[in-house]
Amino acid sequence: MPKLQLSRSIDIEFAVPFTHRLRETADVGGDCFHVLADLLVADTDSGVAPRVLVWAETSLLGASGNASRIARQLASLSNIELVADVIPIEGGEEIKNSPETIDRLLGQIETHGLDRRSFIVAMGGGAMLDAVGYAAAIAHRGIRLIRIPTTTLAQADSGVGVKNAINYFGKKNWVGTFAVPWAVINDLKSLDSLPDRDYCSGFSEAVKVSLLKSPQQFEWLCEHADAIRNREMSIAGEAIHHSCVAHLRHITAGGDPFEMLEARPLDFGHWSAHKLEPLTGYRLRHGEAVGIGVAIDSLYSSLEHGFPAQQATAVCECLAALGLPLWDAALEPIDRLLVGLEEFRQHLGGRLTVTMLAGIGKPIDVHQINVASMRRAIGRLKDIAQ
């Protein structure tokens, strides 16, 4: 009889294939509706018409609202089952601060009998998509989600991401999942009703990713900042496109889509942004906080890591030209903000890892922050903002 082995170790590496579908449209509620319709029947091997539930921010409803236009067209399709009228959801960061919101969303999934071959179509800004994406990811371990981001911020960055989360313990995105959406539709028409403040705030992510990836794109953004701010949509659409594709390529080809490694380059400027938002009671938009965070870390990089001071100043000027604030009173006292470094470390796990810049297109990972230099950087930003 063979002798009993006291221990065995079996390690098997495997990969799960995903497809990330990005579509760009001029008016998905009108002439481009077929793009959404095709996505809903892309997988027909079951022979059963998929059940479809639509959630949309309240501002998108009404007779002429984009969500209402899309719902009317969905109701006319014979190869899907639209299980309910569009269900309105309030937008903004507040939706992520209440677990009751998730319970309500899960209840609607159960009430309407959605399963893993059903679809949820979500129309809204980044915070709403975060909350809806979390509910869709945990119901039945995952229901197919089609995101239609309706803010420049969500179209340029988070809408195409694979993260979903809500806030907990007063901390940003403390509870969440990684889940690849079935598809993302960036629709320019959806931006028409966006207030100027929300419109401008989204371009902080375009600046951020250009600093990480492309000196040419950063220069282009600086040159076209006035046109983007003035809503020349042919140019603004290009800025959104390049930002979105840069984020998407990093996620799909960067080797770490679910952030298992210690570095998160796409979170450049975010350690302070994530702390600044709760410090202002979420009065500050996420994109505005990111813009301030990018400015802070650009100035810090010029003090500590050889990032040219002239380029750091250009970052601040570009953000301001795009209509983004460079300062908020909640930045002082600075000690409160610096707590965000430890919270950022906890969120990543392991040692502190923050992305900084040695040059445009030359991100570096640092594991220690010179607090005195960080104070100087924030002080310099205050001078520039004034």
KEKE-3310 file (N, C-alpha, C; in steps of 0.2 Angstrom, whole numbers, plus 5000, padded with zeros to 4 digits):
npx = (5004:5003:5013:5005:5006:5011:5009:5005:5008:5000:5000:4992:4992:4981:4971:4957:4947:4942:4932:4932:4921:4920:4911:4908:4897:4886:4873:4865:4852:4845:4849:4860:4855:4855:4867:4867:4856:4862:4872:4864:4859:4870:4875:4867:4865:4857:4844:4834:4825:4834:4831:4829:4834:4833:4842:4843:4849:4840:4839:4840:4828:4811:4801:4809:4821:4837:4837:4824:4821:4829:4823:4810:4814:4819:4808:4802:4808:4808:4816:4821:4816:4810:4809:4803:4798:4809:4820:4821:4836:4845:4859:4876:4888:4882:4874:4883:4885:4877:4872:4859:4855:4861:4854:4841:4843:4847:4835:4827:4832:4829:4815:4812:4816:4829:4843:4859:4860:4854:4852:4858:4856:4864:4863:4872:4882:4899:4898:4885:4886:4896:4890:4878:4885:4892:4881:4876:4887:4887:4875:4868:4882:4885:4879:4876:4882:4878:4886:4881:4889:4887:4893:4908:4918:4916:4915:4928:4936:4932:4920:4924:4932:4936:4931:4920:4911:4906:4906:4912:4913:4916:4926:4933:4927:4928:4921:4919:4920:4929:4924:4922:4913:4899:4898:4903:4896:4901:4893:4891:4879:4874:4880:4875:4866:4873:4879:4890:4900:4901:4904:4917:4925:4928:4939:4950:4955:4959:4970:4978:4980:4987:4999:5004:5006:5008:5017:5014:5000:4997:5002:4994:4981:4984:4985:4972:4964:4955:4946:4940:4935:4925:4916:4917:4913:4918:4931:4932:4927:4937:4947:4941:4940:4954:4958:4950:4953:4967:4966:4959:4967:4978:4972:4968:4980:4990:4994:4989:4975:4966:4972:4982:4995:5007:5008:4998:4997:4987:4981:4987:4989:4978:4979:4977:4966:4956:4955:4952:4939:4929:4933:4927:4914:4910:4906:4915:4918:4922:4931:4936:4943:4953:4959:4965:4973:4982:4989:4995:5004:5011:5019:5025:5033:5042:5049:5055:5058:5064:5056:5053:5052:5045:5037:5029:5022:5016:5006:4998:4993:4986:4976:4969:4965:4956:4945:4945:4946:4960:4962:4956:4948:4948:4960:4968:4969:4985:4989:4977:4974:4986:4984:4977:4987:4991:4978:4977:4988:4983:4972:4978:4986:5000:5016:5017:5014:5016:5012:5023:5030:5044:5046:5036:5026:5034:5032:5035:5037:5035:5040:5040:5036:5041:5037:5039:5043:5031:5022:5028:5025:5011:5009:5015:5006:4995:4999:5000:4987:4981)
npy = (4994:5011:5024:5037:5053:5068:5081:5090:5100:5110:5120:5128:5138:5148:5156:5167:5171:5187:5199:5215:5227:5241:5255:5269:5282:5294:5297:5287:5285:5288:5289:5279:5269:5255:5250:5248:5239:5228:5224:5218:5206:5199:5187:5173:5159:5152:5153:5159:5174:5188:5195:5212:5225:5242:5255:5272:5288:5301:5313:5310:5306:5309:5316:5320:5315:5306:5293:5290:5290:5279:5269:5268:5264:5251:5245:5242:5231:5214:5204:5204:5205:5217:5221:5230:5248:5261:5262:5275:5282:5291:5302:5306:5307:5303:5292:5281:5281:5274:5258:5254:5258:5248:5237:5240:5240:5227:5220:5224:5218:5204:5205:5207:5195:5193:5185:5176:5177:5188:5206:5221:5238:5253:5270:5284:5294:5293:5289:5283:5273:5265:5261:5254:5245:5237:5231:5223:5215:5207:5200:5185:5181:5189:5198:5203:5218:5233:5248:5265:5279:5295:5307:5317:5313:5300:5294:5297:5289:5281:5274:5265:5256:5242:5241:5242:5249:5255:5267:5266:5265:5279:5280:5280:5270:5258:5245:5233:5227:5218:5218:5214:5224:5220:5228:5245:5260:5275:5289:5304:5312:5310:5319:5332:5338:5340:5350:5364:5364:5350:5345:5350:5345:5332:5331:5331:5318:5315:5323:5317:5304:5307:5313:5301:5293:5299:5312:5319:5319:5326:5339:5342:5342:5354:5364:5364:5367:5378:5377:5364:5367:5376:5368:5364:5351:5342:5343:5341:5328:5320:5322:5315:5302:5298:5298:5288:5277:5276:5273:5261:5252:5251:5244:5232:5228:5230:5221:5219:5219:5218:5223:5217:5219:5229:5242:5256:5264:5271:5278:5290:5305:5302:5299:5310:5315:5306:5307:5321:5322:5316:5325:5337:5334:5328:5339:5343:5339:5322:5323:5336:5335:5325:5333:5343:5334:5329:5340:5343:5332:5333:5345:5340:5330:5338:5343:5333:5322:5325:5330:5342:5358:5368:5360:5355:5367:5369:5359:5363:5375:5370:5362:5372:5380:5371:5373:5368:5368:5373:5374:5371:5375:5365:5359:5363:5362:5354:5343:5335:5331:5323:5311:5304:5297:5285:5279:5276:5267:5257:5253:5248:5238:5230:5238:5256:5263:5275:5283:5294:5307:5307:5313:5318:5305:5297:5288:5284:5273:5276:5274:5280:5296:5312:5322:5335:5341:5338:5346:5358:5358:5358:5371:5378:5376:5383:5396:5397:5395:5406)
npz = (5000:4995:5003:5013:5007:5015:5011:4996:4982:4970:4956:4944:4930:4922:4909:4906:4892:4887:4879:4875:4870:4862:4856:4846:4843:4835:4838:4847:4850:4839:4823:4824:4832:4828:4832:4846:4845:4838:4847:4857:4852:4849:4854:4851:4853:4862:4857:4863:4866:4873:4889:4893:4903:4907:4915:4919:4922:4929:4923:4910:4905:4900:4887:4876:4880:4880:4885:4885:4871:4867:4874:4868:4855:4858:4863:4851:4845:4840:4843:4856:4874:4882:4898:4906:4908:4906:4921:4932:4939:4952:4949:4951:4965:4977:4975:4977:4990:4998:5004:5003:4990:4982:4986:4982:4968:4965:4969:4959:4948:4952:4953:4940:4934:4928:4921:4918:4904:4901:4898:4905:4902:4905:4907:4911:4922:4928:4942:4944:4934:4941:4952:4947:4939:4949:4955:4944:4942:4954:4954:4951:4949:4939:4927:4910:4905:4897:4895:4893:4893:4899:4902:4900:4907:4911:4898:4893:4902:4915:4910:4901:4909:4919:4932:4946:4959:4976:4988:5005:5023:5023:5013:4997:4984:4992:4992:4980:4963:4950:4933:4917:4905:4894:4883:4878:4874:4867:4865:4857:4856:4868:4877:4875:4884:4895:4909:4909:4919:4922:4910:4907:4917:4915:4906:4913:4915:4902:4901:4911:4906:4894:4899:4904:4893:4880:4874:4862:4862:4873:4870:4860:4866:4874:4864:4859:4869:4872:4861:4865:4878:4874:4868:4855:4846:4837:4839:4853:4853:4847:4857:4868:4862:4860:4873:4879:4871:4874:4888:4887:4880:4889:4899:4893:4887:4895:4904:4917:4921:4931:4942:4950:4953:4961:4956:4949:4936:4930:4940:4942:4951:4958:4972:4980:4975:4978:4992:4993:4988:4998:5008:5004:5005:4994:4986:4977:4960:4954:4942:4944:4956:4952:4942:4950:4958:4948:4945:4957:4959:4947:4950:4961:4956:4948:4958:4964:4956:4943:4934:4921:4927:4919:4911:4921:4925:4913:4913:4923:4917:4906:4911:4918:4906:4901:4908:4921:4939:4949:4963:4979:4994:5003:5003:5012:5030:5026:5031:5033:5020:5017:5024:5015:5008:5015:5015:5002:5000:5008:5000:4988:4994:5002:5000:4999:4983:4971:4956:4948:4938:4927:4915:4902:4896:4903:4915:4932:4946:4963:4980:4992:4999:5000:5012:5015:5003:4996:5003:4998:4985:4985:4990:4980:4970:4975:4974:4960:4956:4961)
capx = (5000:5007:5013:5002:5010:5009:5007:5005:5007:4998:4999:4990:4991:4976:4968:4950:4947:4937:4931:4930:4918:4919:4907:4907:4891:4884:4867:4863:4845:4843:4852:4864:4852:4857:4873:4865:4852:4866:4875:4859:4858:4877:4875:4860:4865:4852:4838:4829:4826:4836:4828:4833:4832:4836:4842:4845:4849:4833:4840:4840:4821:4807:4799:4815:4828:4840:4835:4817:4821:4832:4818:4805:4816:4820:4801:4799:4812:4804:4820:4822:4811:4811:4805:4800:4800:4816:4819:4826:4841:4848:4866:4881:4892:4878:4872:4888:4887:4871:4871:4852:4854:4862:4849:4836:4845:4847:4828:4824:4835:4825:4808:4811:4818:4835:4848:4866:4860:4850:4856:4856:4858:4864:4864:4873:4889:4903:4896:4880:4889:4900:4885:4875:4890:4893:4875:4876:4892:4886:4869:4870:4889:4887:4874:4879:4881:4880:4886:4881:4892:4884:4898:4914:4923:4915:4917:4935:4940:4929:4915:4928:4936:4933:4930:4914:4912:4903:4910:4910:4917:4918:4932:4931:4927:4930:4918:4918:4922:4932:4920:4922:4907:4898:4900:4903:4894:4902:4888:4891:4873:4872:4883:4871:4862:4878:4881:4897:4905:4902:4907:4924:4928:4930:4945:4956:4957:4962:4976:4981:4983:4992:5005:5007:5007:5009:5019:5011:4993:4997:5003:4988:4976:4986:4984:4965:4960:4950:4940:4937:4931:4920:4912:4918:4912:4922:4938:4931:4926:4943:4950:4938:4942:4961:4958:4946:4957:4973:4964:4957:4973:4982:4968:4968:4987:4995:4996:4987:4968:4962:4976:4985:5002:5007:5008:4992:4999:4981:4979:4991:4985:4972:4979:4975:4959:4951:4954:4949:4932:4926:4934:4923:4907:4908:4905:4920:4917:4928:4936:4939:4948:4958:4963:4970:4978:4987:4993:4999:5009:5016:5023:5029:5038:5047:5054:5058:5060:5067:5051:5055:5047:5042:5032:5024:5018:5011:5001:4993:4990:4982:4970:4965:4962:4951:4940:4946:4949:4967:4963:4950:4949:4948:4967:4971:4976:4987:4989:4971:4975:4991:4981:4975:4993:4990:4972:4979:4992:4978:4967:4982:4989:5007:5019:5015:5016:5012:5015:5025:5033:5051:5045:5029:5027:5039:5029:5039:5034:5039:5037:5040:5034:5045:5032:5041:5042:5024:5019:5030:5021:5004:5010:5016:4999:4990:5002:4998:4980:4979)
capy = (5000:5017:5028:5043:5059:5073:5087:5091:5107:5110:5126:5128:5144:5148:5162:5167:5175:5192:5203:5222:5230:5249:5258:5276:5284:5301:5297:5280:5285:5290:5285:5274:5264:5248:5248:5245:5233:5222:5221:5214:5199:5196:5180:5170:5152:5149:5153:5163:5181:5190:5200:5218:5230:5249:5260:5278:5294:5304:5319:5308:5304:5315:5314:5321:5313:5301:5287:5288:5289:5273:5264:5268:5259:5245:5242:5240:5225:5208:5198:5205:5206:5223:5219:5236:5254:5264:5264:5281:5282:5298:5302:5309:5302:5301:5285:5277:5281:5270:5251:5253:5258:5242:5232:5241:5238:5219:5219:5225:5212:5199:5206:5206:5189:5193:5179:5178:5179:5195:5212:5228:5244:5258:5276:5289:5296:5288:5286:5279:5267:5262:5257:5249:5239:5233:5227:5219:5210:5202:5197:5179:5181:5193:5199:5207:5225:5238:5255:5271:5284:5301:5312:5317:5309:5293:5292:5297:5285:5276:5270:5259:5252:5235:5242:5244:5250:5260:5270:5262:5268:5285:5279:5280:5263:5252:5239:5233:5221:5219:5214:5217:5225:5217:5233:5252:5264:5282:5293:5311:5315:5310:5325:5338:5341:5340:5356:5366:5361:5343:5344:5352:5341:5325:5331:5330:5311:5315:5326:5312:5298:5309:5313:5295:5289:5302:5319:5322:5320:5331:5345:5343:5345:5361:5368:5364:5367:5383:5374:5359:5370:5380:5363:5362:5344:5338:5342:5337:5321:5318:5321:5309:5296:5297:5296:5282:5271:5275:5269:5254:5249:5250:5239:5226:5225:5232:5215:5219:5222:5217:5227:5212:5221:5235:5249:5257:5270:5275:5282:5296:5310:5300:5298:5316:5316:5301:5310:5327:5321:5316:5331:5342:5331:5327:5345:5343:5333:5318:5325:5342:5332:5322:5338:5346:5329:5328:5346:5342:5327:5335:5349:5336:5327:5343:5345:5326:5317:5328:5332:5349:5363:5371:5356:5355:5373:5368:5355:5367:5379:5366:5360:5378:5382:5367:5375:5365:5372:5371:5374:5370:5377:5359:5357:5365:5360:5349:5336:5330:5328:5318:5305:5300:5292:5279:5276:5274:5261:5251:5251:5244:5233:5230:5245:5262:5264:5280:5285:5300:5308:5309:5316:5317:5299:5293:5287:5280:5271:5278:5270:5285:5303:5317:5326:5342:5343:5338:5353:5364:5357:5361:5378:5381:5376:5388:5402:5397:5396:5413)
capz = (5000:4995:5009:5012:5007:5020:5007:4989:4979:4962:4954:4937:4927:4916:4907:4904:4887:4887:4873:4877:4864:4862:4850:4846:4839:4835:4841:4848:4851:4833:4817:4826:4836:4826:4835:4852:4844:4836:4853:4861:4849:4847:4856:4850:4852:4866:4854:4868:4866:4879:4893:4894:4908:4906:4920:4916:4926:4929:4918:4903:4904:4897:4880:4871:4883:4876:4887:4882:4864:4866:4876:4862:4849:4861:4863:4844:4843:4841:4845:4863:4878:4886:4904:4910:4906:4909:4928:4934:4945:4953:4947:4956:4970:4982:4974:4979:4997:5002:5002:5001:4983:4979:4988:4977:4961:4965:4970:4952:4944:4954:4951:4932:4931:4924:4922:4915:4897:4900:4898:4908:4898:4910:4905:4916:4923:4931:4948:4942:4931:4946:4957:4943:4937:4955:4956:4939:4943:4959:4953:4948:4948:4933:4921:4904:4906:4892:4897:4889:4898:4897:4904:4897:4912:4910:4891:4892:4907:4919:4907:4898:4913:4921:4939:4949:4966:4980:4994:5012:5029:5021:5009:4990:4981:4996:4991:4973:4959:4943:4929:4910:4903:4888:4878:4880:4868:4869:4861:4857:4857:4876:4880:4874:4890:4901:4911:4907:4924:4922:4903:4908:4922:4912:4902:4917:4913:4895:4902:4914:4902:4889:4902:4905:4887:4874:4873:4856:4863:4878:4866:4856:4871:4876:4858:4857:4875:4871:4857:4869:4883:4870:4865:4848:4847:4832:4842:4859:4852:4846:4864:4871:4858:4861:4880:4880:4868:4878:4894:4885:4878:4895:4903:4889:4885:4900:4908:4924:4920:4938:4947:4955:4954:4966:4953:4946:4933:4928:4945:4943:4953:4962:4979:4984:4973:4982:4998:4992:4987:5004:5012:5002:5005:4987:4982:4971:4956:4953:4937:4946:4961:4948:4939:4956:4960:4943:4946:4963:4957:4942:4953:4966:4952:4946:4964:4967:4951:4937:4929:4920:4930:4914:4909:4927:4924:4907:4915:4927:4912:4901:4915:4919:4900:4899:4913:4928:4945:4952:4970:4983:5001:5007:5002:5019:5032:5021:5035:5032:5014:5017:5026:5009:5005:5019:5013:4995:5001:5010:4994:4984:4997:5002:5001:4995:4977:4968:4950:4947:4931:4926:4909:4899:4893:4906:4922:4937:4952:4969:4986:4997:4998:5004:5014:5015:4995:4994:5005:4994:4979:4986:4991:4974:4966:4977:4971:4953:4956:4963)
cpx = (5004:5007:5009:5007:5007:5007:5008:5004:5005:4996:4998:4989:4985:4973:4961:4950:4941:4937:4929:4928:4917:4916:4907:4902:4890:4878:4864:4855:4841:4845:4856:4862:4854:4863:4872:4861:4856:4870:4871:4858:4865:4878:4868:4860:4860:4845:4832:4830:4828:4832:4832:4830:4836:4836:4845:4844:4843:4834:4839:4833:4817:4806:4805:4822:4830:4838:4828:4817:4824:4826:4812:4807:4817:4813:4799:4803:4808:4809:4823:4816:4812:4806:4801:4802:4806:4815:4824:4830:4844:4855:4870:4883:4888:4875:4877:4889:4881:4871:4864:4851:4856:4857:4843:4837:4844:4839:4825:4826:4831:4818:4807:4814:4824:4840:4854:4866:4856:4855:4853:4860:4858:4867:4865:4880:4892:4901:4890:4882:4893:4895:4881:4879:4891:4887:4875:4881:4891:4880:4870:4877:4890:4882:4877:4877:4883:4880:4886:4883:4889:4887:4904:4919:4922:4916:4925:4939:4936:4924:4918:4932:4932:4932:4923:4915:4907:4907:4907:4915:4920:4924:4929:4932:4930:4927:4917:4921:4926:4927:4920:4915:4906:4900:4900:4901:4896:4898:4889:4885:4871:4875:4880:4869:4867:4880:4888:4902:4906:4906:4915:4928:4931:4936:4951:4959:4961:4969:4981:4984:4988:4999:5008:5010:5010:5011:5015:5003:4992:4998:4997:4982:4978:4984:4976:4961:4954:4944:4937:4932:4925:4915:4911:4918:4916:4929:4937:4930:4932:4947:4947:4940:4949:4961:4956:4950:4964:4971:4962:4963:4978:4978:4969:4975:4992:4997:4994:4980:4964:4967:4979:4992:5001:5006:5001:4993:4993:4978:4983:4987:4979:4972:4976:4967:4954:4950:4951:4941:4928:4927:4930:4915:4905:4905:4909:4919:4923:4933:4939:4945:4954:4962:4968:4975:4984:4992:4998:5005:5014:5021:5028:5035:5043:5052:5058:5061:5062:5062:5052:5050:5043:5036:5026:5019:5013:5005:4995:4989:4985:4975:4966:4962:4956:4945:4940:4949:4956:4968:4956:4952:4951:4956:4971:4966:4978:4988:4983:4972:4980:4989:4979:4981:4992:4983:4973:4983:4987:4974:4971:4984:4996:5010:5016:5018:5012:5016:5017:5028:5040:5051:5038:5030:5032:5037:5034:5035:5038:5036:5037:5039:5038:5039:5033:5040:5035:5020:5021:5026:5014:5004:5011:5010:4995:4993:5000:4991:4977:4982)
cpy = (5006:5021:5035:5049:5065:5079:5087:5098:5107:5117:5126:5135:5143:5155:5162:5173:5180:5196:5210:5225:5237:5251:5265:5278:5292:5302:5290:5280:5287:5285:5279:5269:5257:5246:5245:5238:5227:5219:5217:5207:5196:5189:5176:5163:5149:5149:5156:5170:5184:5195:5206:5223:5237:5253:5266:5284:5298:5310:5317:5306:5310:5313:5315:5318:5307:5294:5285:5287:5281:5267:5263:5263:5252:5241:5239:5234:5219:5203:5199:5206:5212:5222:5224:5242:5256:5265:5269:5280:5289:5297:5305:5304:5300:5294:5280:5276:5277:5263:5250:5253:5252:5237:5233:5239:5230:5217:5219:5220:5206:5199:5205:5200:5189:5187:5181:5179:5185:5200:5218:5233:5250:5264:5281:5291:5291:5285:5282:5272:5262:5257:5252:5243:5234:5228:5221:5213:5205:5198:5191:5178:5185:5193:5204:5214:5229:5245:5260:5277:5291:5308:5312:5313:5302:5290:5292:5292:5279:5271:5264:5255:5246:5235:5244:5244:5255:5262:5267:5265:5275:5285:5277:5273:5258:5246:5239:5227:5223:5215:5218:5218:5222:5222:5240:5256:5272:5286:5300:5315:5315:5316:5331:5342:5342:5348:5358:5363:5354:5341:5345:5347:5335:5325:5331:5323:5311:5318:5321:5307:5301:5310:5307:5292:5293:5310:5323:5324:5326:5338:5347:5345:5352:5366:5369:5365:5372:5380:5368:5362:5374:5375:5363:5354:5340:5337:5339:5330:5317:5317:5316:5302:5294:5295:5290:5276:5270:5271:5262:5250:5247:5244:5232:5223:5227:5226:5215:5222:5222:5220:5222:5215:5227:5242:5250:5264:5274:5279:5288:5302:5309:5299:5304:5317:5312:5304:5317:5327:5321:5322:5337:5340:5330:5333:5345:5337:5329:5321:5331:5340:5329:5328:5341:5341:5328:5334:5346:5337:5329:5340:5346:5333:5331:5344:5338:5322:5319:5330:5339:5353:5367:5367:5355:5361:5372:5364:5359:5372:5376:5364:5367:5381:5377:5368:5371:5369:5369:5371:5373:5372:5370:5356:5359:5364:5354:5343:5332:5327:5322:5311:5300:5295:5285:5275:5273:5268:5255:5249:5247:5238:5233:5237:5250:5262:5269:5282:5292:5301:5310:5313:5315:5310:5294:5292:5283:5279:5273:5275:5274:5292:5307:5322:5333:5345:5343:5344:5359:5364:5360:5368:5381:5381:5381:5395:5402:5398:5403:5418)
cpz = (5000:5002:5008:5012:5011:5017:5000:4987:4972:4960:4946:4935:4922:4915:4904:4898:4888:4880:4876:4871:4866:4855:4851:4841:4840:4838:4841:4849:4845:4827:4819:4831:4835:4830:4842:4850:4842:4842:4857:4859:4847:4849:4856:4850:4857:4863:4858:4867:4873:4883:4894:4899:4907:4912:4917:4922:4924:4924:4911:4901:4901:4890:4875:4874:4879:4878:4885:4875:4863:4868:4871:4857:4852:4861:4856:4842:4845:4844:4852:4867:4883:4892:4907:4906:4909:4917:4929:4940:4946:4952:4953:4961:4975:4981:4976:4986:5001:4999:5000:4993:4980:4980:4983:4970:4960:4966:4963:4948:4946:4952:4944:4929:4927:4926:4918:4908:4896:4900:4902:4904:4903:4906:4910:4916:4926:4937:4948:4939:4936:4950:4953:4941:4943:4956:4950:4940:4949:4959:4949:4946:4941:4928:4916:4905:4900:4895:4892:4893:4895:4900:4900:4901:4911:4903:4890:4897:4909:4915:4903:4902:4915:4929:4941:4956:4969:4985:5001:5017:5027:5017:5002:4988:4985:4995:4983:4970:4953:4938:4922:4907:4896:4882:4882:4874:4871:4863:4862:4859:4865:4880:4880:4880:4896:4903:4910:4913:4923:4915:4904:4912:4920:4908:4906:4916:4907:4896:4906:4910:4897:4893:4904:4899:4881:4874:4868:4858:4869:4875:4863:4860:4873:4870:4857:4863:4875:4867:4861:4874:4880:4867:4858:4847:4843:4836:4849:4859:4851:4853:4868:4868:4860:4869:4881:4877:4872:4885:4892:4883:4884:4899:4899:4887:4890:4905:4915:4924:4927:4943:4952:4957:4958:4963:4949:4942:4931:4934:4947:4945:4958:4969:4983:4981:4977:4989:4998:4991:4993:5009:5010:5002:4998:4983:4976:4967:4955:4948:4940:4951:4957:4945:4944:4958:4955:4943:4951:4961:4952:4945:4958:4962:4949:4952:4966:4962:4944:4932:4928:4923:4925:4911:4915:4926:4918:4909:4918:4922:4908:4905:4916:4912:4898:4904:4919:4933:4947:4959:4973:4990:5005:5007:5009:5025:5028:5025:5034:5025:5013:5020:5020:5006:5009:5016:5006:4995:5003:5004:4989:4987:4997:5003:4997:4989:4973:4962:4950:4940:4931:4919:4907:4895:4897:4914:4926:4943:4958:4975:4993:4995:5002:5006:5014:5007:4993:4997:5001:4987:4979:4987:4984:4969:4969:4974:4963:4952:4957:4958)
residu = (MET:PRO:LYS:LEU:GLN:LEU:SER:ARG:SER:ILE:ASP:ILE:GLU:PHE:ALA:VAL:PRO:PHE:THR:HIS:ARG:LEU:ARG:GLU:THR:ALA:ASP:VAL:GLY:GLY:ASP:CYS:PHE:HIS:VAL:LEU:ALA:ASP:LEU:LEU:VAL:ALA:ASP:THR:ASP:SER:GLY:VAL:ALA:PRO:ARG:VAL:LEU:VAL:TRP:ALA:GLU:THR:SER:LEU:LEU:GLY:ALA:SER:GLY:ASN:ALA:SER:ARG:ILE:ALA:ARG:GLN:LEU:ALA:SER:LEU:SER:ASN:ILE:GLU:LEU:VAL:ALA:ASP:VAL:ILE:PRO:ILE:GLU:GLY:GLY:GLU:GLU:ILE:LYS:ASN:SER:PRO:GLU:THR:ILE:ASP:ARG:LEU:LEU:GLY:GLN:ILE:GLU:THR:HIS:GLY:LEU:ASP:ARG:ARG:SER:PHE:ILE:VAL:ALA:MET:GLY:GLY:GLY:ALA:MET:LEU:ASP:ALA:VAL:GLY:TYR:ALA:ALA:ALA:ILE:ALA:HIS:ARG:GLY:ILE:ARG:LEU:ILE:ARG:ILE:PRO:THR:THR:THR:LEU:ALA:GLN:ALA:ASP:SER:GLY:VAL:GLY:VAL:LYS:ASN:ALA:ILE:ASN:TYR:PHE:GLY:LYS:LYS:ASN:TRP:VAL:GLY:THR:PHE:ALA:VAL:PRO:TRP:ALA:VAL:ILE:ASN:ASP:LEU:LYS:SER:LEU:ASP:SER:LEU:PRO:ASP:ARG:ASP:TYR:CYS:SER:GLY:PHE:SER:GLU:ALA:VAL:LYS:VAL:SER:LEU:LEU:LYS:SER:PRO:GLN:GLN:PHE:GLU:TRP:LEU:CYS:GLU:HIS:ALA:ASP:ALA:ILE:ARG:ASN:ARG:GLU:MET:SER:ILE:ALA:GLY:GLU:ALA:ILE:HIS:HIS:SER:CYS:VAL:ALA:HIS:LEU:ARG:HIS:ILE:THR:ALA:GLY:GLY:ASP:PRO:PHE:GLU:MET:LEU:GLU:ALA:ARG:PRO:LEU:ASP:PHE:GLY:HIS:TRP:SER:ALA:HIS:LYS:LEU:GLU:PRO:LEU:THR:GLY:TYR:ARG:LEU:ARG:HIS:GLY:GLU:ALA:VAL:GLY:ILE:GLY:VAL:ALA:ILE:ASP:SER:LEU:TYR:SER:SER:LEU:GLU:HIS:GLY:PHE:PRO:ALA:GLN:GLN:ALA:THR:ALA:VAL:CYS:GLU:CYS:LEU:ALA:ALA:LEU:GLY:LEU:PRO:LEU:TRP:ASP:ALA:ALA:LEU:GLU:PRO:ILE:ASP:ARG:LEU:LEU:VAL:GLY:LEU:GLU:GLU:PHE:ARG:GLN:HIS:LEU:GLY:GLY:ARG:LEU:THR:VAL:THR:MET:LEU:ALA:GLY:ILE:GLY:LYS:PRO:ILE:ASP:VAL:HIS:GLN:ILE:ASN:VAL:ALA:SER:MET:ARG:ARG:ALA:ILE:GLY:ARG:LEU:LYS:ASP:ILE:ALA:GLN)
# end
